[in-house]
Amino acid sequence: MVLAQNEIEKQDTIFIAEYMIYPGCEKFKEDNKQLQICFSRALQNTIDKEASKFTDIMIERKISKAFTSVSLVVSKEGKIKDVEIVKESHKGLGNIIKTAVVSHARYLEKNNQLIVPAKLDDGTAIDFKVEYPVGYNVQF
């Protein structure tokens, strides 16, 4: 089981029986930890495609270290929604990451690639909120 903060349903901490399954991560269906890792890597790959914009702004502003954190909800319908900037070390950098995640969510929907939602012990699919930190270092 995975302990998760589910802010959609009454702000309670709940235990989920099955972690969400990102397209391509199905081989880890029986291992929630591996599903978390696979989801994280898939999200990181998406963000890395936009990283050059992030690092370009860092170089332009002479910022050697920057981080941001975004949250998103994987709905019980398997769609990414409610993408928000939670933290950002430098104003504006979080928008690059948010835009990358929102763009990827649209791509998944357009190509009918839904995420299998997280489920409770009784098999009920739930909306599941995830916070994802991103950090970059640039050397001048």
trRosetta pair geometry for C-beta under 8 A, 3 or more apart (Angstrom, degrees):
i j d omega theta_ij theta_ji phi_ij phi_ji
1 15 4.6 12 171 -178 134 109
1 16 6.4 156 -160 72 78 41
1 17 6.0 -41 -106 -102 85 43
1 32 7.2 59 -145 -3 8 167
2 15 7.1 147 71 -158 39 61
2 16 5.0 -19 59 57 93 97
2 19 5.3 68 -10 -75 151 100
2 32 4.9 -151 -46 167 111 142
2 36 7.2 150 -116 -60 142 125
2 118 7.8 -91 62 -142 129 125
3 13 6.5 8 -174 177 94 108
3 14 7.9 167 -149 88 53 34
3 15 6.0 -35 -96 -101 59 71
4 13 7.3 169 84 -155 36 67
4 14 6.2 -24 65 66 84 77
4 15 7.7 128 19 -117 79 24
4 16 5.6 13 11 -7 128 115
4 118 7.3 -8 11 -179 168 166
4 128 6.4 -20 160 -150 157 98
4 129 7.7 149 168 58 108 69
5 13 5.8 -40 -100 -104 62 77
5 129 6.6 -56 98 74 80 111
6 9 5.2 1 126 40 120 94
6 11 8.0 -169 90 -125 59 14
6 12 6.5 -8 61 72 96 68
6 13 7.5 135 19 -124 77 27
6 14 5.1 -9 9 22 128 117
6 126 6.5 -29 -136 152 144 135
6 127 7.2 120 -161 88 101 73
6 128 6.4 -61 -111 -119 94 55
6 129 6.3 142 -133 19 42 96
7 11 5.8 18 -133 -104 61 62
7 129 4.9 3 25 3 99 159
8 73 6.5 97 -60 -136 122 135
8 126 7.3 162 68 173 131 91
8 127 4.0 38 1 86 175 125
8 128 7.8 -74 9 -62 128 20
8 129 6.5 163 -25 -34 91 106
9 12 6.4 -48 107 36 85 100
9 14 7.3 20 75 -29 124 143
9 126 6.8 -62 -15 -154 136 117
9 127 7.3 148 -29 53 92 97
14 120 7.3 -56 162 -105 129 102
14 126 7.8 -96 87 166 154 176
15 120 7.9 89 91 -137 64 75
15 121 7.6 31 100 -39 101 103
16 19 6.5 107 105 -80 128 51
16 32 7.8 149 95 -131 98 139
16 118 4.8 -28 -158 174 153 115
16 119 6.5 116 -168 72 96 35
16 120 6.2 -86 -128 -92 62 47
16 126 7.1 -127 -108 41 114 131
16 128 7.2 17 -76 -108 157 127
17 119 5.7 -47 61 99 96 84
17 120 5.9 66 4 166 102 24
17 121 4.6 128 -52 -86 131 48
17 123 7.9 -45 60 -69 141 41
18 21 7.8 -34 162 -34 105 100
18 29 8.0 -9 -149 -172 112 73
18 32 7.0 -155 -144 -90 34 101
18 118 6.3 173 93 -155 67 52
18 119 4.2 17 48 45 110 100
19 32 4.2 123 -13 -144 118 84
19 35 4.2 155 86 93 125 135
19 36 5.8 -83 -164 -55 161 79
19 39 7.6 -124 151 -15 117 138
19 118 5.8 -30 -146 -111 31 94
20 35 7.0 165 75 158 44 123
20 39 6.5 75 85 -91 98 145
20 74 5.0 33 -110 101 166 158
20 115 5.3 25 173 155 117 114
20 116 6.2 165 -161 85 61 61
20 117 5.6 -40 -110 -150 96 28
20 118 4.6 -57 -50 -50 79 75
20 128 5.8 -159 -38 57 122 149
21 25 5.4 -160 -164 85 71 103
21 26 5.9 65 176 -92 131 58
21 28 7.7 175 -126 72 94 86
21 29 6.3 2 -101 -103 139 75
21 35 5.9 -71 -98 -141 65 121
21 115 6.6 168 77 -171 47 69
21 116 3.8 10 47 47 103 115
22 25 4.5 66 59 5 80 129
22 35 7.7 150 10 -168 83 78
22 38 6.0 -164 46 122 115 97
22 39 4.6 149 -23 -104 128 73
22 42 4.9 -167 144 34 156 161
22 115 5.4 -24 -104 -121 51 102
23 26 7.9 -6 -146 -33 37 96
23 42 8.0 134 61 -141 67 155
23 108 7.2 175 5 -136 132 106
23 113 4.5 -37 -42 -175 160 109
23 114 7.6 113 -56 65 107 29
23 115 6.9 -98 -24 -90 75 58
24 38 7.4 -165 102 177 84 118
24 42 6.8 143 65 -94 124 129
25 28 5.4 -45 174 36 82 112
25 34 7.9 169 -169 131 102 84
25 35 5.8 104 152 -132 130 67
25 38 3.6 129 -121 131 120 145
25 39 6.5 -26 -50 -57 168 65
25 42 7.0 -89 -46 -31 117 135
26 29 5.7 4 -172 -51 56 104
26 116 8.0 89 -98 -2 84 136
28 31 4.9 -80 -171 58 83 99
28 34 3.8 -140 -149 111 131 116
28 35 4.9 -180 112 -66 119 67
28 37 8.0 -144 -145 56 168 95
28 38 5.5 -179 23 -18 150 143
29 35 7.4 67 -106 -76 25 120
31 34 4.0 39 105 21 119 114
31 35 6.5 163 92 -18 63 84
32 35 5.4 -54 -146 35 34 115
32 36 6.5 39 154 -22 66 100
33 36 5.7 -51 -155 31 32 113
33 37 6.6 30 149 -16 64 105
34 37 5.5 -51 -147 38 37 113
34 38 6.1 39 153 -21 68 106
35 38 5.6 -52 -142 38 31 112
35 39 6.2 34 156 -20 64 105
36 39 5.8 -54 -147 36 28 111
36 40 6.2 29 154 -19 63 109
37 40 5.7 -57 -148 37 29 113
37 41 6.3 28 155 -18 65 106
38 41 5.8 -54 -147 36 29 110
38 42 6.4 30 154 -19 63 106
39 42 5.8 -57 -150 36 29 111
39 43 6.3 26 154 -16 65 108
39 130 7.7 -116 137 -122 136 166
40 43 5.8 -57 -148 39 29 109
40 44 6.2 30 153 -20 65 108
40 132 7.3 172 -127 -126 78 108
41 44 5.5 -54 -144 37 31 113
41 45 6.4 37 154 -23 65 102
42 45 5.8 -50 -151 31 30 113
42 46 6.8 33 150 -18 61 103
43 46 5.6 -53 -155 33 35 114
43 47 6.4 30 151 -16 67 107
43 101 7.3 13 -152 -110 97 99
43 104 7.9 150 -128 97 60 164
43 132 5.9 -95 138 -136 150 158
44 47 5.6 -56 -145 40 34 110
44 48 6.1 41 154 -28 67 104
44 134 8.0 162 -117 -108 76 97
45 48 5.7 -48 -143 30 29 115
45 49 7.2 40 154 -27 58 95
46 49 6.2 -52 -169 18 33 113
46 50 7.7 8 145 1 61 104
46 100 5.9 142 142 155 89 104
46 101 6.8 92 120 -97 134 53
46 104 4.3 6 -153 -84 140 154
47 50 6.0 -69 -164 45 43 101
47 51 6.5 69 139 -58 72 90
47 97 5.8 11 -135 -136 111 87
47 100 5.2 110 -113 112 54 150
47 101 7.2 2 -79 -60 90 82
47 134 5.8 -132 174 -111 155 141
48 51 4.9 -21 -148 -14 44 126
49 100 6.8 154 69 -144 91 119
50 53 5.4 -41 -180 31 73 115
50 54 6.5 76 127 -22 81 102
50 96 5.7 170 151 165 121 92
50 97 7.0 163 92 -98 135 43
50 99 7.0 161 -139 85 156 95
50 100 3.8 -118 0 -84 151 128
51 54 5.1 -56 -151 38 45 116
51 55 5.9 34 156 -13 78 105
51 136 6.8 150 -156 -90 103 139
52 55 5.9 -55 -140 44 32 104
52 56 6.0 41 155 -28 65 106
53 56 5.6 -50 -144 32 28 116
53 57 6.7 26 156 -16 61 104
53 96 5.2 -172 104 -144 116 130
54 57 6.2 -61 -159 35 27 106
54 58 6.6 28 146 -20 63 107
54 66 7.4 -159 173 87 101 134
54 93 6.1 74 -142 -159 87 95
54 96 4.9 173 -77 104 84 153
54 97 7.0 45 -84 -54 132 84
54 136 6.0 132 125 2 122 156
55 58 5.1 -49 -147 34 40 118
55 59 6.3 42 154 -20 69 100
55 136 5.8 -122 -82 162 88 151
55 138 5.6 144 -151 -85 93 121
56 59 5.9 -54 -151 36 30 109
56 60 6.3 32 151 -20 64 108
57 60 5.4 -52 -144 38 33 115
57 61 6.1 15 160 -3 67 111
57 63 7.8 0 120 32 72 126
57 92 7.2 -139 -179 113 152 114
57 93 6.3 -175 94 -99 139 86
57 96 7.2 -157 8 -44 142 147
58 61 6.2 -70 -144 50 24 96
58 63 4.3 -98 -150 70 75 100
58 64 7.5 122 173 -84 113 12
58 66 5.4 -135 -101 -1 117 135
58 90 7.9 131 -102 49 75 155
58 93 7.5 53 -66 -109 85 131
58 136 6.5 -130 -39 99 160 123
58 138 4.8 151 120 -6 131 147
59 62 7.3 24 -173 -78 31 38
59 63 7.9 -79 -44 43 20 70
59 138 5.9 -133 -70 174 77 155
59 140 7.5 144 -132 -98 79 88
61 90 7.0 141 109 179 158 150
62 140 7.1 15 -139 -79 77 146
63 66 5.2 47 140 -53 132 113
63 90 5.8 -48 -114 -49 158 162
63 138 7.0 75 93 38 64 124
64 137 6.5 8 159 -158 73 71
64 138 5.6 -133 -140 65 45 75
64 139 7.1 46 -143 -95 99 37
64 140 6.8 -83 -93 -16 97 100
65 89 7.3 -53 119 125 78 168
65 135 7.2 -2 -170 -173 85 103
65 136 7.5 175 -147 91 45 50
65 137 5.3 -11 -100 -106 76 74
65 138 7.7 -159 -65 23 35 70
66 88 8.0 4 -178 -173 96 76
66 89 5.0 -162 -147 64 61 124
66 90 5.3 -55 -127 14 115 117
66 93 5.4 -101 168 -175 138 174
66 135 7.0 176 94 -148 44 62
66 136 5.7 -5 60 57 87 88
66 138 8.0 15 8 -1 100 105
67 87 7.3 4 114 111 96 107
67 88 7.4 -165 100 -141 53 42
67 89 4.9 80 45 -20 69 121
67 133 6.4 -2 -175 -174 114 97
67 134 6.5 164 -155 89 66 49
67 135 3.8 -20 -100 -99 97 88
67 136 7.5 168 -83 18 53 58
68 85 6.4 -54 -172 -145 113 98
68 87 6.4 179 -153 93 46 63
68 88 4.2 3 -112 -107 93 81
68 89 6.9 -110 -65 8 60 75
68 93 5.5 -159 -48 108 127 97
68 94 4.0 169 -145 -96 137 77
68 97 5.2 180 86 18 136 145
68 133 7.6 170 94 -152 38 56
68 134 5.4 -8 62 60 80 97
68 135 7.9 168 21 -79 50 52
69 85 7.5 105 77 -167 53 57
69 86 4.3 -52 101 64 100 111
69 87 4.4 34 31 42 108 94
69 88 7.6 -145 24 -65 61 54
69 94 7.9 -29 43 -120 38 113
69 131 5.8 19 171 177 111 100
69 132 6.7 169 -157 84 67 39
69 133 4.4 -28 -101 -99 94 68
69 134 7.0 169 -89 17 41 68
70 83 6.1 3 176 -170 120 87
70 84 6.6 160 -158 81 72 39
70 85 5.8 -45 -102 -102 76 46
70 86 6.3 167 -115 2 18 90
70 94 6.8 148 -72 -164 90 94
70 97 5.4 -155 -31 121 131 116
70 98 5.5 169 -114 -85 133 72
70 101 6.0 -172 123 -5 157 155
70 131 7.3 176 93 -152 34 58
70 132 5.5 -16 64 60 80 92
70 134 7.3 14 4 0 96 114
71 82 7.5 -35 113 125 91 93
71 83 7.3 171 87 -147 49 42
71 84 5.2 -10 56 58 92 92
71 86 5.1 84 -21 -53 100 117
71 129 6.0 9 -179 -175 112 100
71 130 6.7 168 -152 87 65 43
71 131 4.6 -31 -94 -98 87 72
71 132 7.3 154 -95 14 34 71
72 80 5.4 -9 173 -162 131 98
72 81 7.3 135 -170 66 81 29
72 82 6.4 141 -149 83 48 70
72 83 4.7 -4 -99 -98 95 73
72 84 7.6 172 -76 19 50 64
72 101 6.0 -135 -68 166 141 140
72 105 7.8 -163 -154 -70 137 131
72 129 7.3 172 90 -147 32 60
72 130 5.8 -15 61 59 78 90
72 132 7.1 -3 11 4 103 116
73 80 7.3 139 76 -157 48 49
73 81 5.2 -34 70 71 100 80
73 82 4.4 32 13 51 114 120
73 127 5.4 3 -178 -180 118 102
73 128 6.7 146 -157 72 66 37
73 129 5.0 -33 -96 -92 78 70
73 130 7.7 157 -96 16 29 71
74 78 7.0 -8 178 -142 93 32
74 79 7.4 165 -154 79 56 27
74 80 6.0 -30 -98 -93 66 61
74 115 5.2 -69 -154 89 125 143
74 117 6.1 174 130 -119 101 73
74 118 7.0 105 83 -9 118 94
74 127 7.3 170 84 -156 46 53
74 128 5.0 -14 57 61 93 95
74 130 6.9 34 -9 -5 100 115
75 78 6.7 -48 76 20 78 21
75 79 4.9 -2 36 55 117 78
75 80 7.8 -156 0 -79 85 11
75 81 5.5 37 -39 13 114 121
75 117 6.8 -68 110 -99 40 125
75 127 5.1 -20 -128 -110 52 88
76 117 4.7 71 -135 -148 42 173
76 125 4.0 121 -155 124 95 104
76 126 5.6 -53 -83 -150 105 5
76 127 5.4 -67 -27 -54 84 61
77 114 7.2 -93 143 -147 64 131
77 117 7.2 73 26 -49 16 131
78 114 3.3 56 123 174 137 107
78 115 4.6 177 -162 59 78 56
78 116 6.2 -9 -109 -87 115 19
78 117 5.4 -110 -73 -44 65 85
79 105 6.8 77 -179 -169 77 102
79 108 7.5 164 -130 100 65 117
79 109 6.1 37 -127 -84 109 108
79 114 6.6 -52 -63 -130 63 89
79 115 7.4 170 -65 28 16 95
80 83 6.8 34 155 -58 104 106
80 101 6.9 -129 157 167 146 92
80 102 8.0 -155 114 -110 118 40
80 104 7.4 20 44 96 158 88
80 105 3.6 -117 71 -111 116 114
80 108 6.8 85 8 47 109 142
80 115 7.2 75 -50 1 81 134
81 105 7.2 141 -68 -167 42 150
82 129 7.8 -54 94 -110 130 96
83 98 5.5 143 138 -153 114 82
83 101 4.9 166 -134 102 145 123
83 102 5.2 -138 44 -68 151 85
83 105 7.0 -148 -37 -18 130 145
84 98 7.3 -3 -148 -119 11 123
85 88 5.7 -15 -179 -35 124 115
85 94 3.7 73 -131 153 131 140
85 95 7.0 -44 -58 -64 139 51
85 97 7.7 111 -103 69 91 105
85 98 5.5 -67 -58 -56 89 130
86 131 5.8 10 -21 -139 163 112
87 94 7.6 -180 98 -90 32 135
87 133 7.9 -7 58 -114 115 90
88 91 6.6 108 104 -96 126 31
88 92 7.7 171 148 39 151 30
88 93 5.5 165 -166 64 118 90
88 94 3.6 -97 -77 -40 135 116
89 93 7.1 -15 56 50 76 140
90 93 5.0 61 76 -7 91 125
92 95 5.8 -44 -164 19 47 116
92 96 7.8 51 147 -22 66 93
93 96 5.9 -43 -168 19 48 113
93 97 7.4 36 144 -8 69 102
94 97 5.8 -60 -158 41 44 107
94 98 5.9 44 148 -21 75 108
95 98 5.4 -53 -139 41 34 114
95 99 6.0 39 159 -23 67 105
96 99 5.9 -54 -149 35 25 112
96 100 6.6 28 150 -21 60 105
97 100 5.6 -52 -151 32 34 114
97 101 6.5 29 154 -16 66 104
97 134 5.4 176 -115 39 147 154
98 101 5.9 -59 -151 38 31 107
98 102 6.2 27 155 -16 67 109
99 102 5.8 -55 -141 40 30 109
99 103 6.0 33 157 -21 65 109
100 103 5.8 -56 -146 38 26 113
100 104 6.3 26 155 -18 62 108
101 104 5.7 -55 -148 37 30 111
101 105 6.4 36 151 -24 64 103
101 132 8.0 148 -91 56 141 140
102 105 5.6 -50 -149 31 33 115
102 106 6.7 34 151 -18 63 102
103 106 5.8 -53 -154 34 32 111
103 107 6.5 36 148 -21 64 104
104 107 5.3 -50 -149 34 37 116
104 108 6.4 39 153 -20 67 101
105 108 5.8 -51 -151 34 31 111
105 109 6.5 28 153 -15 64 106
106 109 5.8 -57 -149 40 32 110
106 110 6.0 33 155 -21 67 109
107 110 5.8 -55 -143 37 27 111
107 111 6.2 3 163 2 64 113
107 113 8.0 -12 123 42 73 120
108 111 6.3 -74 -147 51 24 95
108 113 4.5 -97 -153 75 74 96
108 114 7.1 116 157 -87 107 32
108 115 7.4 5 176 -33 150 87
109 112 7.4 26 -177 -77 32 34
109 113 7.9 -86 -50 48 18 65
109 114 7.9 55 -101 -84 56 73
117 125 4.1 74 82 -161 132 107
117 126 6.5 176 156 52 119 41
117 127 7.6 -51 -150 -87 128 30
117 128 6.7 156 -165 0 83 114
118 125 7.2 119 74 -152 43 61
118 126 5.5 -45 86 59 94 92
118 128 4.1 79 17 -58 132 149
119 123 5.6 -18 -177 -150 131 32
119 124 6.3 148 -155 71 77 37
119 125 5.5 -44 -95 -91 81 50
119 126 6.9 147 -111 6 29 86
120 123 7.1 -39 70 30 70 18
120 124 4.7 1 36 54 112 93
120 126 6.2 79 -34 -28 94 123
